[in-house]
Structure formats: structure tokens, C-alpha cells
Amino acid sequence: MRILRFIVSVLLIPVCVVVTLSFYDGIFIIKDVSKSGLYFILGALLYSMMHLLLFRLDFLYVFGHECMHAFATFCSGGKASNMKVSGKAGSVKTTTPNFFVMLAPYLLPVYTVIIAAAYFILSFFIDVVQYSGIFIFMIGFTLMFHLAYTAESMRDKQSDLIKAGYLSSISFIYIVNLVIVFLIISLLFREVSFVDFVTSVYVKTKFFYYSFWKQLFL
């Protein structure tokens, strides 16, 4: 099993790179923001520096994490109660502790979704185009916030991930998060195509593995 996990981990690394490049290419074509890709990167970098050098948002992450457990439980037809949150840890009792409930906080960047929902709702009342740059910046900021804490949480609580292995798990979750965020962005900006994004990931990944296999055995 360790060998299999290692192989899966290695195979997922190129996919992470391809998804990242396709994601960046996709958001860079947003017409309302001429430097949308740059805004996204700046948001991600700002949070990274804040997380590593200035201060951390532990309570905010734990609160969002436990809320996602509760929300996933509700979606599964169960009930959640006795939620406890602190800066160090949190817990919530659920009546349906299934696979979806367990992984939901890792797979869905809750604060990114909240930012997107706020942008969508505000579009009915004001011209949000002038704030598109700020929106893309906040998407990068909140996504990096989610990924940084998720990586730490996974490292400390690998049992939450069905002992799937740290590297392969973080790679898989990273990919899923970018796919979900790109889907959200594609719903808010007409020029962003989720189908083109998926197609790009598929074509580039296929080309990489084919080239790699050809170099090794042909």
C-alpha cells in the first residue's frame, strides 16, 4: 500500500501543475479585469506572507471547518449539534458521519464561496464590474487561506482522510479546490469557460503522460 500511495502521489504532481496553469490561463481572460491573473496571485501571496510572518486566523479557519461539517451533515439529511470552536481546535456532533461529511471542509473553500456569493448578490443592486479586481484578489486570498490551513490540518489529522497518505491527499484536495473555484468563477464571468478549462486540463495531462511514457519505453 505504501508503494501504491507513493506512485499515486507522484502521478498527481503533474496534474497539480497542469490544473494550476489552466486555472491561471482561464482567469486571465476575464475582460472586466485586465490583470485578473495578477490580482489573484497578489491575493494568494498577501495571505501567504501574513500567515507565515505576521499573524494567523486560526479561529476563523476552525469555525469555517466545523460549519462545513455541519452543512454537509444537513445536506446528507442528518443533524448537527454541540459545535465547539476555539483558536486551537473545534468539534461538532453529527448524526451522519459519512465520507462526504468528513471531507467537505477540505474540498470546499468555504470563505471563497462566501465571497463569490456576496459578489453575485451585489450584482443585482450595484455595478460590480468596477469591483471585479477586488473580487479576484479576495478569491486568491481566501483560497490560499483555505489551502494553507487544510494542508496543516491534514498533516496533523490524517485519520480524517481515511489514511490515504498525506502527499496524495493534499494533491487531490488541491486539484478539487481549484476545479470548484474555477467553476464558481465561470458562473460569474461569461467569458470564462469551465468546459474549456476541463478540456485544457485533460489535453495537457494526456500529453504529459504520453510524452513521459514515450521517453521511458519507446
N, C-alpha and C positions, 0 to 999 in steps of 0.2 A: 504493500500500500504506500509506503514511503517513496518508493521508486516511481509509482504511478502519479503520486501527488507532485513529485518533482518534475516529471515530464509535462503534466498539465500546466504547472506554474510557468515553465519555460515557454510552452506553446502559447500561453495567454499574453506574454510580454509583447510580442509583435502586434497582437490585436489591440492592446492598450495604446501603442504608439499610433497605429492606423486610425483608431477611433478619435484620438486626440487631434490628429492632423485634419481629419474630415470634419470634426466639430469646429475647429478654428476656421477652416475654409468656409464652412456653412454660415457661420455668424458674421463673417467678414463682408458678406454680400448684402447685408441689411442696408437699404438705401437711405433710411432715415438717419443713420449714424455712419458717417464716412469712415470713422476709425473704430468701428464696433469691436473688432478683434482686440485692438489696443486697450479699449476701455475694460474689456473682460480680463485681460492679463493684468492690468493695473489693479483691478479689484482683488484678484487672486493674490497678487504679490503683496498688496497692502495688508490683507489678513494674515498672510504667512509671516510677515515681519512683526505684526502685532502679536501674533501667537507665540513667536519664538523670542522676541526681545522686550516687549512691553508688558502686556497683561493678557490673561486668558478669560474666556467666557464659559467657565465650567458649568455654572448653574444653568445658563441658557441652553447649553447642549443637553444636559441631563433632563431638563424639563421637556425639551422637544423630543428627546428619545423616548421618554416614558409616555408622552402624549401620543406618539406614533404607535406604541404597543397598544394603548387603549383604543385608538382609532381603528387599528387593524382588527382588534377584537370585536368592536362594534360591527365592522364590515363582514366579519365571519359569523355574525348572529349571536355573539356572546356578550357578556357583561364584564366591565372593568370597575374595580373599586380599590379603595385604600391606597391611592397613589401617594408616594412619598418622594420628595425631591430635595436634594441638598447640593452643595457645590462639589461633593466628592462622589456621591452615589445616589441611585434612585431605585424605586421599585413600584410595581403595580400588580395587583392580583387580577388574573384573567380566568374566565371560565372556559376559554377555548385556546389553550396554549399550543396552537398548531405551527406548522412550518412558516406560513405567511405572517402570523403574529410575531414570531420570533425574529424574522429577518426584515420586516417592514422598516424599522428605524434605520437600518443600514442601507437599504435600497432606495429610499425616498428622502431626498434632501428637503426636509420639512420647511425650513425658512426660505429656501429658494422658491418653493411652491407658494408660500405666503406672499412673497414679493411679486411673483407673477400674477397671483390672484388680485392683489391690490392694483397692479398696473391695468389689468383687464377691467376691473370695476370702475376705475377712474376714467377709463377711455369713454365711458358713457356720459361723463359730466364735463370733462375738460379735454383740451387738445394735448394728448400725452406724447405726441411726436417730439415736442421740444424737450421732453424729459427722457427720451429713449437712451441717451448716453448714460444717464444716471442709472437707468434700469439695467442696462448691460453690465455696468460697473458693479451693481449690487448682486447681480446673478453670479459674477465671478467671485465676489467677496463671500457670499453665503455658501456657494458650492465648495469653496476651499475650506471654509469653516466646518462644513459637514464632513468633508473627506479627511481633514486633519484629525478630528475627534473620532471619527469612525475607525481610522487606522489604529489609533491608540486604544480604543475600546476593544477592537478585535484582538489586538496583541495581548491584552490583559484577560479577555474572556473568550477564548477560542471555543469553549464548550457551547456558546451561543450559536456557533456556526457549524454545528454537527461535526466538530473536529475535522473540518475539511482541509485544514492546513492554512497557515497564515498567508503565504505569498499568493497561492491560487485564489484564496477567498478575497483578498484585497484587490486583486486584479479583476476578478469577476464583478465585484461590487463597484469598482471604479468604472468599468465599462457600462454597467446598468445605469449608474448615476448619470453619466454623460448622455446616454441614449434618452433617458427620461427628460433631462433638462433640454436637450435639443428638440424633443417632441413638444415640450411646452413653448419654446421659443418659436417653433414653426407654426403654432396655433395663434401666436400673437403678431407675427410678421408674415405677410403674404409672400414675399419674395424668398423666404426660407422654406425649402422643400425637405420634408422628412424622408420622403421616398428617395430623393437624390442622395441624401446623407447615408441611408442604409445601403443603397447601391454602391456608393463610393467605398464604404467600409468593406463590402463584400468583394468588390473587384480588386481593391488594393491588397486585402488579406489573401485572396486567392493567388494573386500574382506573387506575393512574397513567399508563400509556402511552395508554390510551384518552382520558383527560382531556387529556393533553398534545397528542395528535393533534387532538382536537376543538377545542382552543383555537387551534391553529395554522391549521387548514384549514377549519373549519366556522363 
